[in-house]
Amino acid sequence: MLNTWFQSILIEESEVAFSPGSFLVCLTASLVLGLIIAGIHMYRNSYSRGFVVTIALLPAMVQMVILLVNGNLGTGVAVMGAFSLVRFRSVPGKAEEISSIFQAMAVGLATGMGYVGMAVLFVLIMGGVNILLASLKFGQQKTGVKVLKITIPESLDYTSVFDEVFARYLKNWDLNQVKTTNMGSLYKLDYEVVLKNNGEEKKLIDDLRCRNGNLEIFLGRPFGNKEEL
C-alpha cells in the first residue's frame, strides 16, 4: 500500500501528451500543497502578503515547467536561462523564506513528475518538523543581548565615564563602534549589552542621561544581523 505513494501517476502517460485528468490531479495537488506550505511559513514568522501568495502558487508553476520540459534538452536550457534572469533581479531573502521557497520548488518538481503521494508525504513531514521546531523555539538565542547607543559631547572621555553605571545595571558590555557626528562636536557610542534585570531599563537610561548631558540614548534589540542567504 505504501509503495503506491512513491509511484508516479504519469508513468503510463505518453512522452508527448498527458491526459487532462492526470494534469488536473497534479495541478490540484500542487495548489493545495502550496497553500499548506504558505500556511506553515506564516506560523510564527514575519511575512508579506506577496511572498506567501508566491509560495502558494510556486509549486504549480514549477510543476507546469517540468511537465512542459519533459525530457526536452533545448526547452530545459531555455528554462534555466529564464530562472537565472529572475535570480539576478531578486534581493537576498531570510533563511526561513529560502527554506519555504525550496520546499515549494521540491513539491513542484515532485508533482510535475507525477509523484503526488511523495509530495504529500514530504509536505506533511517537513511541515510537522517545522512547526515542532518553531514551537520548541529551537535555535533561539537566550542571551538577551541588546544594542545601546549613547551620544556624548566631544569633551567627555568615553573610555571610562560610564563604567560605574554599567557595573550597576549590566552583566557585561562591549563597545563595538565610536563615530563622530555634528561636525565632530558629538560622539556616538555603540555597545552590545546584557542587563542584569530587564525591569531596570529606565533607571539605566536615567543614570546615563546624567552622565551624557541628556543627549540622545537608544536601547533596543539588535537589528543589523538579518538572517540572509
GROMACS elastic network, one bead per residue, 0.5 to 0.9 nm:
[ bonds ]
;  ai    aj funct       b0    kb
    1     4     6  0.56913   500
    1     5     6  0.76255   500
    2     5     6  0.55551   500
    2     6     6  0.74839   500
    3     6     6  0.54679   500
    3     7     6  0.69298   500
    4     7     6  0.52789   500
    4     8     6  0.83886   500
    4   117     6  0.77360   500
    5     8     6  0.81631   500
    5   115     6  0.75147   500
    5   116     6  0.74655   500
    5   118     6  0.57306   500
    5   119     6  0.89617   500
    5   120     6  0.87994   500
    5   121     6  0.82658   500
    6   115     6  0.63949   500
    6   116     6  0.81810   500
    6   117     6  0.62123   500
    6   118     6  0.54275   500
    7    10     6  0.87763   500
    7    11     6  0.78838   500
    7   114     6  0.78225   500
    7   115     6  0.60158   500
    7   116     6  0.83311   500
    7   117     6  0.76411   500
    7   118     6  0.79814   500
    8    11     6  0.54474   500
    8    12     6  0.86822   500
    8   110     6  0.88638   500
    8   111     6  0.86051   500
    8   113     6  0.67174   500
    8   116     6  0.71216   500
    8   117     6  0.82461   500
    8   118     6  0.88077   500
    9    12     6  0.73464   500
    9    13     6  0.82022   500
    9    22     6  0.70342   500
    9    26     6  0.87467   500
    9   113     6  0.82512   500
    9   115     6  0.65310   500
    9   116     6  0.74621   500
   10    13     6  0.50275   500
   10    14     6  0.82848   500
   10    18     6  0.76464   500
   10    19     6  0.89227   500
   10    22     6  0.69354   500
   10    23     6  0.88982   500
   10   113     6  0.69540   500
   10   114     6  0.51040   500
   10   115     6  0.81398   500
   11    14     6  0.84005   500
   11   113     6  0.86913   500
   11   114     6  0.75723   500
   13    16     6  0.84502   500
   13    17     6  0.70811   500
   13    18     6  0.57919   500
   13    19     6  0.73272   500
   13    22     6  0.87153   500
   14    17     6  0.53012   500
   14    18     6  0.63150   500
   14    19     6  0.87349   500
   15    18     6  0.78057   500
   15    70     6  0.71362   500
   15    71     6  0.84129   500
   16    70     6  0.79703   500
   18    21     6  0.83237   500
   18    22     6  0.67796   500
   18    23     6  0.66528   500
   18    67     6  0.87432   500
   19    22     6  0.54425   500
   19    23     6  0.63576   500
   19    24     6  0.87450   500
   20    23     6  0.50786   500
   20    24     6  0.60713   500
   20    25     6  0.85691   500
   21    24     6  0.52226   500
   21    25     6  0.62006   500
   21    26     6  0.87186   500
   22    25     6  0.51194   500
   22    26     6  0.62601   500
   22    27     6  0.85581   500
   22   114     6  0.80973   500
   23    26     6  0.52469   500
   23    27     6  0.60577   500
   23    28     6  0.85242   500
   23    67     6  0.88882   500
   23   112     6  0.88584   500
   23   114     6  0.88335   500
   24    28     6  0.58775   500
   24    29     6  0.83538   500
   25    28     6  0.52473   500
   25    29     6  0.61005   500
   25    30     6  0.85636   500
   25   111     6  0.89156   500
   25   114     6  0.89526   500
   25   116     6  0.82648   500
   26    29     6  0.51582   500
   26    30     6  0.61119   500
   26    31     6  0.87335   500
   26    60     6  0.82522   500
   26    63     6  0.77654   500
   26   111     6  0.53968   500
   26   112     6  0.68129   500
   26   113     6  0.87442   500
   26   114     6  0.65756   500
   26   115     6  0.84660   500
   26   116     6  0.65948   500
   27    30     6  0.50737   500
   27    31     6  0.62821   500
   27    32     6  0.86624   500
   27    59     6  0.86542   500
   27    60     6  0.58925   500
   27    63     6  0.74617   500
   27    64     6  0.81018   500
   27   111     6  0.76630   500
   27   112     6  0.84147   500
   28    31     6  0.52318   500
   28    32     6  0.61376   500
   28    33     6  0.84775   500
   28    60     6  0.82009   500
   29    32     6  0.52320   500
   29    33     6  0.59549   500
   29    34     6  0.82794   500
   29    59     6  0.89882   500
   29    60     6  0.83590   500
   29   111     6  0.72367   500
   29   116     6  0.67419   500
   29   119     6  0.83927   500
   29   120     6  0.79935   500
   30    33     6  0.52827   500
   30    34     6  0.58666   500
   30    35     6  0.85788   500
   30    56     6  0.85726   500
   30    57     6  0.79673   500
   30    58     6  0.83659   500
   30    59     6  0.52295   500
   30    61     6  0.86178   500
   30    63     6  0.73394   500
   30   104     6  0.87296   500
   30   107     6  0.69166   500
   30   108     6  0.62767   500
   30   111     6  0.64553   500
   30   112     6  0.86327   500
   30   116     6  0.83486   500
   30   119     6  0.85443   500
   31    35     6  0.62210   500
   31    36     6  0.86971   500
   31    56     6  0.65134   500
   31    57     6  0.62906   500
   31    58     6  0.83856   500
   31    59     6  0.68004   500
   31    60     6  0.58620   500
   32    35     6  0.52033   500
   32    36     6  0.63844   500
   32    37     6  0.88167   500
   32    56     6  0.79917   500
   33    37     6  0.62008   500
   33    38     6  0.85708   500
   33    56     6  0.76811   500
   33    59     6  0.77465   500
   33   104     6  0.81620   500
   33   107     6  0.75336   500
   33   119     6  0.80091   500
   33   120     6  0.70684   500
   33   123     6  0.69488   500
   34    37     6  0.51211   500
   34    38     6  0.61596   500
   34    39     6  0.85633   500
   34    54     6  0.89449   500
   34    55     6  0.62135   500
   34    57     6  0.61157   500
   34    58     6  0.69185   500
   34    59     6  0.58566   500
   34    60     6  0.76884   500
   34   104     6  0.62788   500
   34   107     6  0.79397   500
   34   108     6  0.86714   500
   35    38     6  0.50350   500
   35    39     6  0.60917   500
   35    40     6  0.86083   500
   35    52     6  0.84458   500
   35    53     6  0.82941   500
   35    55     6  0.75778   500
   35    57     6  0.77579   500
   36    39     6  0.50282   500
   36    40     6  0.61716   500
   36    41     6  0.86006   500
   36    56     6  0.76251   500
   36   123     6  0.78219   500
   36   124     6  0.89627   500
   36   127     6  0.82252   500
   37    40     6  0.50915   500
   37    41     6  0.61750   500
   37    42     6  0.87261   500
   37    52     6  0.87483   500
   37    55     6  0.71861   500
   37    56     6  0.69245   500
   37   100     6  0.69008   500
   37   103     6  0.75594   500
   37   104     6  0.69635   500
   37   123     6  0.71904   500
   37   127     6  0.71439   500
   38    41     6  0.50616   500
   38    42     6  0.63449   500
   38    43     6  0.89334   500
   38    51     6  0.86605   500
   38    52     6  0.52699   500
   38    53     6  0.74160   500
   38    54     6  0.85488   500
   38    55     6  0.56915   500
   38    56     6  0.55172   500
   38   100     6  0.76650   500
   38   104     6  0.87667   500
   39    42     6  0.51697   500
   39    43     6  0.66395   500
   39    52     6  0.79146   500
   39    56     6  0.85928   500
   40    43     6  0.52539   500
   40    44     6  0.86687   500
   40    45     6  0.89516   500
   40   100     6  0.87791   500
   40   127     6  0.63942   500
   40   128     6  0.88413   500
   40   130     6  0.76380   500
   40   131     6  0.70912   500
   41    44     6  0.76501   500
   41    45     6  0.63303   500
   41    46     6  0.85986   500
   41    47     6  0.80542   500
   41    52     6  0.76852   500
   41    55     6  0.89799   500
   41    96     6  0.76719   500
   41    97     6  0.78160   500
   41   100     6  0.66855   500
   41   127     6  0.89015   500
   41   130     6  0.86880   500
   42    45     6  0.53259   500
   42    46     6  0.69306   500
   42    47     6  0.66126   500
   42    52     6  0.76623   500
   43    46     6  0.85185   500
   43   131     6  0.74383   500
   43   134     6  0.81234   500
   44   131     6  0.88635   500
   44   134     6  0.71183   500
   44   135     6  0.85664   500
   45    96     6  0.79931   500
   47    50     6  0.85237   500
   47    51     6  0.67927   500
   47    52     6  0.70948   500
   47    97     6  0.85595   500
   48    51     6  0.53505   500
   48    52     6  0.65898   500
   48    53     6  0.87541   500
   49    52     6  0.55010   500
   49    53     6  0.61874   500
   49    54     6  0.85917   500
   50    53     6  0.52664   500
   50    54     6  0.61548   500
   50    55     6  0.87047   500
   51    54     6  0.50893   500
   51    55     6  0.62243   500
   51    56     6  0.86834   500
   51    97     6  0.84736   500
   52    56     6  0.61436   500
   52    57     6  0.87087   500
   53    56     6  0.50796   500
   53    57     6  0.63666   500
   53    58     6  0.85352   500
   54    57     6  0.52026   500
   54    58     6  0.57637   500
   54   101     6  0.89774   500
   55    58     6  0.51490   500
   55    59     6  0.75015   500
   55   100     6  0.71838   500
   55   101     6  0.64593   500
   55   104     6  0.63670   500
   55   105     6  0.89717   500
   56    59     6  0.70920   500
   56    60     6  0.82690   500
   56   104     6  0.77698   500
   57    60     6  0.55950   500
   57    61     6  0.64644   500
   57    62     6  0.89188   500
   57   104     6  0.85298   500
   58    61     6  0.50848   500
   58    62     6  0.61289   500
   58    63     6  0.84344   500
   58   101     6  0.79342   500
   58   104     6  0.60227   500
   58   105     6  0.66791   500
   58   107     6  0.89997   500
   58   108     6  0.72042   500
   59    62     6  0.51791   500
   59    63     6  0.59383   500
   59    64     6  0.85773   500
   59   103     6  0.86616   500
   59   104     6  0.50787   500
   59   105     6  0.55949   500
   59   106     6  0.76384   500
   59   107     6  0.57180   500
   59   109     6  0.75596   500
   59   111     6  0.80387   500
   59   112     6  0.87445   500
   60    63     6  0.50086   500
   60    64     6  0.62179   500
   60    65     6  0.87453   500
   60   104     6  0.88563   500
   60   105     6  0.89891   500
   60   107     6  0.86455   500
   60   108     6  0.59139   500
   60   111     6  0.83021   500
   60   112     6  0.82876   500
   61    64     6  0.51833   500
   61    65     6  0.64057   500
   61    66     6  0.88095   500
   61   105     6  0.88443   500
   61   108     6  0.71509   500
   62    65     6  0.50917   500
   62    66     6  0.62638   500
   62    67     6  0.86733   500
   62   104     6  0.84825   500
   62   105     6  0.62653   500
   62   106     6  0.86501   500
   62   107     6  0.83885   500
   62   109     6  0.62957   500
   62   111     6  0.88434   500
   62   112     6  0.72204   500
   63    66     6  0.51691   500
   63    67     6  0.62130   500
   63    68     6  0.86683   500
   63   105     6  0.83956   500
   63   107     6  0.80261   500
   63   109     6  0.56637   500
   63   110     6  0.75858   500
   63   111     6  0.58798   500
   63   113     6  0.76598   500
   64    67     6  0.51242   500
   64    68     6  0.61829   500
   64    69     6  0.86285   500
   64   108     6  0.80643   500
   64   112     6  0.64314   500
   65    68     6  0.51777   500
   65    69     6  0.61296   500
   65    70     6  0.86140   500
   65    76     6  0.88504   500
   65    79     6  0.78038   500
   65   108     6  0.88655   500
   65   109     6  0.87729   500
   65   112     6  0.76400   500
   66    69     6  0.51858   500
   66    70     6  0.61100   500
   66    71     6  0.87740   500
   66    76     6  0.86681   500
   66   108     6  0.80515   500
   66   109     6  0.65539   500
   66   111     6  0.88070   500
   66   112     6  0.51937   500
   66   113     6  0.69805   500
   67    70     6  0.53359   500
   67   112     6  0.54309   500
   67   113     6  0.69941   500
   68    71     6  0.86882   500
   68    72     6  0.83234   500
   68    75     6  0.80101   500
   68   112     6  0.89957   500
   69    72     6  0.52479   500
   69    73     6  0.75853   500
   69    74     6  0.84599   500
   69    75     6  0.55926   500
   69    76     6  0.57187   500
   69    79     6  0.83184   500
   70    73     6  0.87254   500
   70    75     6  0.87679   500
   70    76     6  0.85533   500
   70   113     6  0.84703   500
   71    75     6  0.84603   500
   71    76     6  0.77659   500
   72    75     6  0.54622   500
   72    76     6  0.62032   500
   72    77     6  0.88759   500
   73    76     6  0.50208   500
   73    77     6  0.62945   500
   73    78     6  0.87328   500
   74    77     6  0.52772   500
   74    78     6  0.63718   500
   74    79     6  0.87304   500
   75    78     6  0.50932   500
   75    79     6  0.61725   500
   75    80     6  0.86344   500
   76    79     6  0.51203   500
   76    80     6  0.61963   500
   76    81     6  0.87423   500
   77    80     6  0.50606   500
   77    81     6  0.63433   500
   77    82     6  0.87817   500
   78    81     6  0.51782   500
   78    82     6  0.63676   500
   78    83     6  0.88194   500
   79    82     6  0.50607   500
   79    83     6  0.62705   500
   79    84     6  0.86638   500
   80    83     6  0.52121   500
   80    84     6  0.62479   500
   80    85     6  0.88478   500
   81    84     6  0.51190   500
   81    85     6  0.64566   500
   81    86     6  0.89020   500
   82    85     6  0.52913   500
   82    86     6  0.65578   500
   82    87     6  0.88626   500
   83    86     6  0.51150   500
   83    87     6  0.62334   500
   83    88     6  0.89187   500
   84    87     6  0.50288   500
   84    88     6  0.64818   500
   84    89     6  0.89014   500
   85    88     6  0.54498   500
   85    89     6  0.66264   500
   86    89     6  0.52924   500
   86    90     6  0.65532   500
   87    90     6  0.53909   500
   87    91     6  0.83726   500
   88    91     6  0.80811   500
   90    93     6  0.85818   500
   92    98     6  0.89889   500
   92   228     6  0.60525   500
   92   229     6  0.62386   500
   93    96     6  0.82223   500
   93    97     6  0.60791   500
   93    98     6  0.62436   500
   93   227     6  0.79274   500
   93   228     6  0.53091   500
   93   229     6  0.61197   500
   94    97     6  0.52409   500
   94    98     6  0.63471   500
   94    99     6  0.87277   500
   94   226     6  0.71142   500
   94   227     6  0.50769   500
   94   229     6  0.63103   500
   95    98     6  0.52324   500
   95    99     6  0.62638   500
   95   100     6  0.88017   500
   95   227     6  0.56664   500
   95   228     6  0.54874   500
   95   229     6  0.59069   500
   96   100     6  0.62735   500
   96   101     6  0.86629   500
   96   227     6  0.84615   500
   96   228     6  0.88956   500
   97   100     6  0.51617   500
   97   101     6  0.62015   500
   97   102     6  0.87047   500
   98   101     6  0.50481   500
   98   102     6  0.62284   500
   98   103     6  0.86148   500
   98   228     6  0.85758   500
   98   229     6  0.72770   500
   99   102     6  0.52718   500
   99   103     6  0.62308   500
   99   104     6  0.87001   500
  100   103     6  0.50307   500
  100   104     6  0.61476   500
  100   105     6  0.85991   500
  101   104     6  0.51434   500
  101   105     6  0.61778   500
  101   106     6  0.85848   500
  102   105     6  0.50258   500
  102   106     6  0.60257   500
  102   107     6  0.85729   500
  103   106     6  0.50973   500
  103   107     6  0.62540   500
  103   108     6  0.86371   500
  103   122     6  0.87717   500
  103   123     6  0.78504   500
  103   126     6  0.84091   500
  104   107     6  0.51834   500
  104   108     6  0.62235   500
  104   109     6  0.87146   500
  105   109     6  0.61481   500
  105   110     6  0.86012   500
  106   109     6  0.51041   500
  106   110     6  0.62106   500
  106   111     6  0.86992   500
  106   119     6  0.79505   500
  106   122     6  0.89128   500
  107   110     6  0.50828   500
  107   111     6  0.61315   500
  107   112     6  0.83070   500
  107   116     6  0.84932   500
  107   118     6  0.86780   500
  107   119     6  0.53397   500
  107   120     6  0.81626   500
  107   122     6  0.77973   500
  107   123     6  0.76898   500
  108   111     6  0.52747   500
  108   112     6  0.57923   500
  108   113     6  0.85516   500
  108   119     6  0.82378   500
  109   112     6  0.50585   500
  109   113     6  0.63535   500
  109   114     6  0.87329   500
  109   115     6  0.86298   500
  109   119     6  0.87763   500
  110   113     6  0.53510   500
  110   114     6  0.63534   500
  110   115     6  0.50727   500
  110   116     6  0.65714   500
  110   117     6  0.88962   500
  110   118     6  0.70960   500
  110   119     6  0.57476   500
  111   115     6  0.52045   500
  111   116     6  0.50578   500
  111   117     6  0.85639   500
  111   118     6  0.84242   500
  111   119     6  0.65477   500
  112   115     6  0.75196   500
  112   116     6  0.85179   500
  113   116     6  0.83200   500
  114   117     6  0.85812   500
  115   118     6  0.53788   500
  115   119     6  0.63071   500
  115   120     6  0.88510   500
  116   119     6  0.50613   500
  116   120     6  0.62710   500
  116   121     6  0.87595   500
  117   120     6  0.51178   500
  117   121     6  0.62854   500
  117   122     6  0.85487   500
  118   121     6  0.51839   500
  118   122     6  0.60492   500
  118   123     6  0.86887   500
  119   122     6  0.50316   500
  119   123     6  0.62534   500
  119   124     6  0.86487   500
  120   123     6  0.52953   500
  120   124     6  0.62115   500
  120   125     6  0.86549   500
  121   124     6  0.51393   500
  121   125     6  0.60803   500
  121   126     6  0.84323   500
  122   125     6  0.53409   500
  122   126     6  0.59394   500
  122   127     6  0.81250   500
  123   126     6  0.52442   500
  123   127     6  0.55322   500
  123   128     6  0.81271   500
  124   127     6  0.52087   500
  124   128     6  0.59493   500
  124   129     6  0.85690   500
  125   128     6  0.52153   500
  125   129     6  0.62268   500
  125   130     6  0.85478   500
  126   129     6  0.51678   500
  126   130     6  0.60033   500
  126   131     6  0.86315   500
  127   130     6  0.50045   500
  127   131     6  0.61605   500
  127   132     6  0.84896   500
  128   131     6  0.52739   500
  128   132     6  0.60861   500
  128   133     6  0.86414   500
  129   132     6  0.50262   500
  129   133     6  0.61068   500
  129   134     6  0.85202   500
  130   133     6  0.53114   500
  130   134     6  0.61828   500
  130   135     6  0.86005   500
  131   134     6  0.50864   500
  131   135     6  0.60303   500
  131   136     6  0.85675   500
  132   135     6  0.51261   500
  132   136     6  0.61757   500
  132   137     6  0.85031   500
  132   138     6  0.86377   500
  133   136     6  0.51324   500
  133   137     6  0.60001   500
  133   138     6  0.51906   500
  133   139     6  0.84749   500
  134   138     6  0.63088   500
  135   138     6  0.77526   500
  136   139     6  0.89116   500
  137   140     6  0.56105   500
  138   141     6  0.89430   500
  141   144     6  0.75402   500
  141   145     6  0.88728   500
  142   145     6  0.82968   500
  143   194     6  0.74059   500
  144   193     6  0.83937   500
  144   194     6  0.59496   500
  144   195     6  0.76170   500
  144   221     6  0.85188   500
  145   192     6  0.64619   500
  145   193     6  0.56625   500
  145   194     6  0.50068   500
  145   195     6  0.79822   500
  145   221     6  0.71612   500
  145   222     6  0.74020   500
  146   191     6  0.82701   500
  146   192     6  0.57236   500
  146   193     6  0.53537   500
  146   194     6  0.62497   500
  146   195     6  0.81967   500
  146   219     6  0.68715   500
  146   220     6  0.54786   500
  146   222     6  0.57473   500
  147   190     6  0.71166   500
  147   191     6  0.58144   500
  147   193     6  0.62733   500
  147   194     6  0.88434   500
  147   218     6  0.76545   500
  147   219     6  0.56280   500
  147   220     6  0.53458   500
  147   221     6  0.57324   500
  147   222     6  0.55106   500
  147   223     6  0.84356   500
  148   189     6  0.79866   500
  148   190     6  0.59154   500
  148   192     6  0.61822   500
  148   193     6  0.67235   500
  148   217     6  0.73867   500
  148   218     6  0.55979   500
  148   220     6  0.67606   500
  148   221     6  0.87832   500
  149   188     6  0.67909   500
  149   189     6  0.55075   500
  149   191     6  0.62605   500
  149   192     6  0.88642   500
  149   216     6  0.81052   500
  149   217     6  0.55976   500
  149   219     6  0.64682   500
  149   220     6  0.89613   500
  150   187     6  0.81525   500
  150   188     6  0.57349   500
  150   189     6  0.51469   500
  150   190     6  0.67734   500
  150   191     6  0.83046   500
  150   208     6  0.82592   500
  150   212     6  0.77903   500
  150   215     6  0.77465   500
  150   216     6  0.62992   500
  150   218     6  0.65345   500
  150   219     6  0.87651   500
  151   186     6  0.66867   500
  151   187     6  0.56384   500
  151   189     6  0.63459   500
  151   212     6  0.69499   500
  151   214     6  0.89098   500
  151   215     6  0.57990   500
  151   216     6  0.54156   500
  151   217     6  0.63293   500
  151   218     6  0.89406   500
  152   155     6  0.82368   500
  152   156     6  0.66511   500
  152   157     6  0.89356   500
  152   158     6  0.78460   500
  152   185     6  0.88728   500
  152   186     6  0.56901   500
  152   187     6  0.52815   500
  152   188     6  0.65433   500
  152   189     6  0.79206   500
  152   211     6  0.85045   500
  152   212     6  0.50888   500
  152   213     6  0.72631   500
  152   214     6  0.87527   500
  152   215     6  0.65754   500
  152   216     6  0.81299   500
  153   156     6  0.57251   500
  153   157     6  0.89364   500
  153   185     6  0.61883   500
  153   187     6  0.61782   500
  153   188     6  0.89877   500
  153   212     6  0.71497   500
  153   213     6  0.78344   500
  153   215     6  0.83922   500
  154   157     6  0.77541   500
  154   158     6  0.89365   500
  154   180     6  0.84606   500
  154   184     6  0.72421   500
  154   185     6  0.53017   500
  154   186     6  0.50552   500
  154   187     6  0.60309   500
  155   185     6  0.83706   500
  155   186     6  0.85707   500
  156   161     6  0.76409   500
  156   187     6  0.89620   500
  156   212     6  0.78611   500
  157   160     6  0.67760   500
  157   161     6  0.61990   500
  158   161     6  0.54211   500
  158   162     6  0.71908   500
  158   187     6  0.87009   500
  158   189     6  0.81909   500
  159   162     6  0.78259   500
  159   163     6  0.82670   500
  160   163     6  0.53134   500
  160   164     6  0.82047   500
  161   164     6  0.75151   500
  161   165     6  0.85564   500
  161   211     6  0.74837   500
  161   212     6  0.89868   500
  162   165     6  0.53602   500
  162   166     6  0.60339   500
  162   167     6  0.85782   500
  162   208     6  0.72819   500
  162   211     6  0.73878   500
  163   166     6  0.50830   500
  163   167     6  0.60267   500
  163   168     6  0.86135   500
  164   167     6  0.52573   500
  164   168     6  0.64294   500
  165   168     6  0.51971   500
  165   169     6  0.65011   500
  165   170     6  0.82056   500
  165   204     6  0.72440   500
  165   207     6  0.68645   500
  165   208     6  0.71447   500
  166   169     6  0.54025   500
  166   170     6  0.52230   500
  166   171     6  0.81342   500
  166   172     6  0.79213   500
  166   173     6  0.75330   500
  166   193     6  0.89622   500
  166   195     6  0.89997   500
  166   204     6  0.80550   500
  166   208     6  0.89878   500
  167   170     6  0.57077   500
  167   171     6  0.73049   500
  167   172     6  0.79714   500
  168   171     6  0.85669   500
  168   196     6  0.85336   500
  168   204     6  0.85485   500
  169   194     6  0.88407   500
  169   195     6  0.60583   500
  169   196     6  0.57653   500
  169   197     6  0.72053   500
  169   200     6  0.73156   500
  169   201     6  0.83285   500
  169   203     6  0.85005   500
  169   204     6  0.64298   500
  170   173     6  0.69136   500
  170   193     6  0.68009   500
  170   194     6  0.56792   500
  170   196     6  0.51075   500
  170   197     6  0.79733   500
  170   204     6  0.88601   500
  171   193     6  0.76217   500
  171   194     6  0.55100   500
  171   195     6  0.56588   500
  171   196     6  0.52953   500
  172   192     6  0.84015   500
  172   193     6  0.58659   500
  172   194     6  0.56295   500
  172   195     6  0.75750   500
  172   196     6  0.86763   500
  173   191     6  0.65461   500
  173   192     6  0.56492   500
  173   194     6  0.65594   500
  173   195     6  0.88906   500
  174   190     6  0.85179   500
  174   191     6  0.53817   500
  174   192     6  0.52593   500
  174   193     6  0.64853   500
  175   178     6  0.78709   500
  175   189     6  0.71879   500
  175   190     6  0.59847   500
  175   192     6  0.66399   500
  175   193     6  0.87896   500
  176   189     6  0.78382   500
  176   190     6  0.55938   500
  176   191     6  0.55274   500
  176   192     6  0.70231   500
  177   188     6  0.80790   500
  177   189     6  0.59836   500
  177   190     6  0.51121   500
  177   191     6  0.72615   500
  178   187     6  0.67607   500
  178   188     6  0.57167   500
  178   190     6  0.64444   500
  179   184     6  0.89471   500
  179   186     6  0.84867   500
  179   187     6  0.56307   500
  179   188     6  0.50560   500
  179   189     6  0.66233   500
  179   190     6  0.84600   500
  180   183     6  0.75144   500
  180   184     6  0.51769   500
  180   185     6  0.73436   500
  180   186     6  0.57580   500
  180   188     6  0.60985   500
  180   189     6  0.89142   500
  181   184     6  0.51640   500
  181   185     6  0.65783   500
  181   186     6  0.52815   500
  181   187     6  0.60467   500
  181   188     6  0.71152   500
  182   185     6  0.56141   500
  182   186     6  0.59873   500
  182   187     6  0.85590   500
  183   186     6  0.76735   500
  184   187     6  0.72266   500
  192   222     6  0.83563   500
  194   197     6  0.89047   500
  194   198     6  0.89993   500
  195   198     6  0.59645   500
  195   200     6  0.81637   500
  195   201     6  0.79538   500
  196   199     6  0.89603   500
  196   200     6  0.82658   500
  197   200     6  0.56897   500
  197   201     6  0.77508   500
  198   201     6  0.58529   500
  199   202     6  0.76817   500
  199   203     6  0.86371   500
  200   203     6  0.52375   500
  200   204     6  0.62305   500
  200   205     6  0.87512   500
  201   204     6  0.51254   500
  201   205     6  0.62721   500
  201   206     6  0.86526   500
  201   219     6  0.83564   500
  202   205     6  0.51237   500
  202   206     6  0.60601   500
  202   207     6  0.85920   500
  203   206     6  0.50899   500
  203   207     6  0.61634   500
  203   208     6  0.85499   500
  204   207     6  0.53119   500
  204   208     6  0.62031   500
  204   209     6  0.86682   500
  205   208     6  0.50337   500
  205   209     6  0.61097   500
  205   210     6  0.87687   500
  205   217     6  0.72785   500
  205   218     6  0.86350   500
  205   219     6  0.82633   500
  206   209     6  0.50967   500
  206   210     6  0.65510   500
  206   214     6  0.86709   500
  207   210     6  0.52390   500
  207   211     6  0.67496   500
  208   211     6  0.51198   500
  208   212     6  0.62174   500
  208   213     6  0.85820   500
  208   214     6  0.80015   500
  208   217     6  0.81105   500
  209   212     6  0.52298   500
  209   213     6  0.59125   500
  209   215     6  0.66928   500
  209   216     6  0.81883   500
  209   217     6  0.76598   500
  210   213     6  0.58397   500
  210   214     6  0.62468   500
  211   214     6  0.75763   500
  212   215     6  0.59900   500
  212   216     6  0.85040   500
  212   217     6  0.89705   500
  214   217     6  0.83427   500
  220   223     6  0.85884   500
  222   225     6  0.69688   500
  223   226     6  0.69440   500
  225   228     6  0.86689   500
